[in-house]
Amino acid sequence: MSGGRLILLTDLDDTLFTSERSLPDTATGVNLAAVDGQGRPLSFQTHQQHTLWRLLAESADLIVPVTGRTSYALERVALPFRGGYAVVSHGALVTQNGRVHPAWRARLAPRLDEARSVLARAHAALQATLPSAYPALDVSLRLLEDLEVPVYLSIKASGTLPDEAHDLCARIAREHGLNLHANRRNAALRPPYTCKAEACRFLLDEVVQRQPEDTVITLGDSLSDLRFMTRGDMALIPTQSQIWNQLKDIAQ
């Protein structure tokens, strides 16, 4: 491509593809995009997502997935990402060809022991309070590592987490210096180095060495994607998304 490279930084789930159970009634899954841990079909592209993907994939010099998926879950995505780079586990890791980029690993190395210790203490605090406070909920707590790097403490519930449970998670996150990401049924407590925006900055500035003539396009659907999306020159947003709904509310 003349006049600089076209670089895509793109979220995956609910941006480039959608799980079968989340497909709108009016949409049809036309291209298998991801499978689950047992290899069963999980997510598909709609006609519109597939058309956009083909258009971008044919033009881009680099396509970088920026995702909450772990590196292992990313391997279950069927789309080809040109260049071999990825930002995974909500920004905890920058990988190249499935391995942590050496410079990124060097940045994280002094912080890993402390992160493991803090996450373990937060796990113990939640284990001591959350199940007993909400016995009707089947709550699962799990410490996750990706490529030997602690990435987050996962909290999953069988039903909707009450507001008070979210407040409890937020308090424990603050007390342990962790970042909280939560939705109706799930929450995650993450170390401070888990940041999509910083991972994208590192990748653009220090690895692929972004040039003034390069064009960077970012894609995302949720409000938590906005910070990394500001790293681009332009952004693409699905019209059925959290970001779009927020923009509509502002426009009204």
C-alpha positions, 0 to 999 in steps of 0.5 A, spaced: 500 500 500 503 506 497 503 512 502 504 508 508 501 502 512 493 501 514 493 498 521 487 495 524 486 495 531 480 491 533 476 488 538 473 481 536 466 479 540 460 483 538 464 487 533 467 483 528 463 477 530 457 475 535 455 469 539 450 465 536 445 466 542 446 473 541 445 474 534 439 479 533 432 475 530 433 479 524 440 477 523 443 470 520 450 468 521 454 466 515 461 465 517 463 461 522 468 466 526 470 462 533 469 455 536 468 454 544 473 450 548 470 443 545 471 445 538 463 446 537 461 452 533 460 458 538 460 465 534 458 467 527 459 473 522 453 476 520 452 478 512 454 485 514 460 483 519 463 479 514 462 484 508 466 489 513 471 484 515 473 482 507 473 489 505 478 491 511 482 484 511 483 485 503 486 492 504 490 492 511 497 491 512 497 489 519 490 487 523 491 487 531 486 483 535 485 487 541 481 483 546 479 480 553 480 473 550 486 470 553 491 468 548 488 461 548 481 463 547 484 467 541 487 461 538 479 458 537 478 464 532 478 462 525 479 469 522 486 470 519 490 476 523 495 479 518 502 481 522 502 476 528 501 481 533 495 481 538 493 484 545 490 479 549 487 478 556 484 485 556 491 488 555 495 485 560 499 481 554 502 484 547 503 477 543 507 476 537 506 469 534 502 467 540 508 468 545 509 474 549 513 480 546 520 480 549 520 487 551 513 487 554 515 481 558 521 485 560 516 491 562 512 486 566 517 482 570 518 486 576 511 486 577 508 479 577 510 476 584 506 482 587 500 481 582 500 474 584 500 476 591 495 481 591 490 477 586 490 471 591 489 476 597 483 479 593 481 472 592 481 470 599 477 476 601 471 475 596 471 467 598 470 469 605 464 474 604 461 473 597 458 466 597 455 467 604 452 474 603 449 471 597 447 463 598 442 463 592 447 465 587 452 460 585 458 464 585 465 461 582 471 465 583 477 463 579 485 466 578 487 466 571 494 466 568 495 467 561 502 465 558 505 465 565 502 472 567 497 473 572 491 477 568 485 477 573 481 474 578 474 472 575 467 472 578 462 469 575 455 468 578 449 463 576 444 469 576 444 477 576 449 480 581 446 484 586 448 492 586 451 490 593 455 485 590 458 489 585 459 494 591 463 489 595 467 487 589 469 494 587 471 495 595 475 489 595 478 492 588 480 499 591 483 496 597 487 491 593 489 496 588 486 492 582 481 495 577 474 492 576 470 490 570 463 488 571 457 486 568 450 483 570 453 476 571 460 477 571 466 481 574 473 481 573 479 484 578 485 486 574 492 488 575 494 495 574 498 493 568 492 490 564 490 496 560 488 495 552 490 503 551 497 502 554 498 495 550 496 499 543 500 505 545 506 500 546 505 496 540 504 502 535 510 506 538 515 501 540 514 495 536 511 497 529 514 504 529 508 508 527 509 513 522 506 519 520 503 517 513 500 510 517 493 510 517 490 507 524 483 505 524 480 502 531 474 498 532 470 497 538 463 496 541 463 497 548 465 503 552 471 500 555 474 500 548 474 507 547 481 508 551 484 504 546 480 506 540 483 513 541 490 511 539 487 511 532 486 516 526 479 514 525 474 509 529 468 504 526 463 502 531 457 498 530 450 501 531 448 496 535 453 497 541 454 500 548 458 506 545 453 507 539 447 507 544 451 512 549 452 517 543 445 516 541 443 519 548 448 524 548 445 526 541 438 527 544 
